[in-house]
């Protein structure tokens, strides 16, 4: 694991609750301090925008959405034909959608996010 990944993981541990909400202008989704930190250090504003748009579209199925980002091993990537999968569910095992990404520079191997009340957050901020 490289130093950048360790730095990000350590930084994320410091977030419990949020002091300020940020907003994605066009879709008016709010996100928390922890995700602002993640977007800045991992340069992944695309991840916040993508997951917000998709989670918002699923609100008619559940008022609470769990978002799980997972990068596969190189062997599994070769077999599957894509690098990353993001799974959207209700947190109780009911999967609503799966999105595949062929390539990403997002540094973490996995990440869980929650979406509720038009707000995207880290689990520690819920």
N, C-alpha and C positions, 0 to 999 in steps of 0.2 A: 504494500500500500504506500503510495507516495505521500510526501509531506503536505501537498495541497489538500488531498482527501482527508488526512488526519486533522488539518487545520479546520476544514469545513465541519467535520463531525464534532470536533470539540466546540466550535462556535455555536453549532445548533443546540448543544446541550444547555446553553445559557438562556434559552427562551421558554418561559412559562407564562402564559397569558400574553397580552400585547398592550403597549402604551399608546399606539397610534395605528390607525387603519389607512392603508394606501388604496388607491382605486385605479382600475384599468378603465380609461375614459370611455371607449366606445361601448363596452358591455356592462359598465358600472359594477363590476365585481370588486369586492374589497379583498385585500390580503393583509397579512399581519407583519409585524416587525421581523419575525423569524424568516418569513419568505422574502422580505425585502433584503435581508442579510444574504440569504441564499442566492437570490438573483444577482446581487452585486458581486459576491466572491466567486460564484460558479459561472457567472455570465449566462444565466439561464432564464432570462425573462420570457423566452419562448415557451418554457415549460409551464410557467404560471399562466400565461395566456391560453395555451392549448388546453390545459387541464380545467381551467375556469370555464371556457366555452363549452367543453364537453359535459362537465358536471352540471352546469346551468341547464343544459338541454335535457338532463335526466331528472330534474327536480319534480317532474310530474309522476315519477315512479317511486321516489323516496325523498324525504326532506333532509336526509343525511346520506352523503356519498363518501365512501372510502376510496382513495386513489392510491394504487400501488405500482410504483415504478420498479422494474427489475431488468438488469442487464444479464444476459446469458453468457455462459462460458464460450470460449472460441469454438470448441467442438460442437456445442449445441447451436451456436450461430451458423456454423457451416451446414448443419443438418436442417435447421429451420429456414435459413435464408434471410434472417433479420437479426438485429443486435439487441433490441429492447422491446419490451411489452409493457404497456400501462393498462392495468385492469381497474375498471370502475365497478364498484359493488355497493351494497347497503351495509357492509361490515358484518353481516350475518351469513355470508356464503352465497348470497344471491347476486350473481354477476350480471351486470347490465350491458357492458361493452368492453371490448379489448381492442386496443390500438397498438399497431406494430410500427416500429421505426427502424429503418434499415441501417442508419448511422447516426450517432450523436456524439458530441464532445462533452456531454454532461459527465462530470467526474465520479459521481457516486455509483456504486453497484446497485443499491436499492434505496428507496425512499417511500415513506407513507405520508399521505396528506389527507386532510378532512375538508369537506365542503358542506356547509350548511348556512342557512340565512344569507345567501349571496356572498359568503365569505370563505376564502381559501386559507387554510392554516396548517401548521404543524400539529401533530397529536398533542404535544406538550402545551400548546396554546389553546386547546379546546376547553 
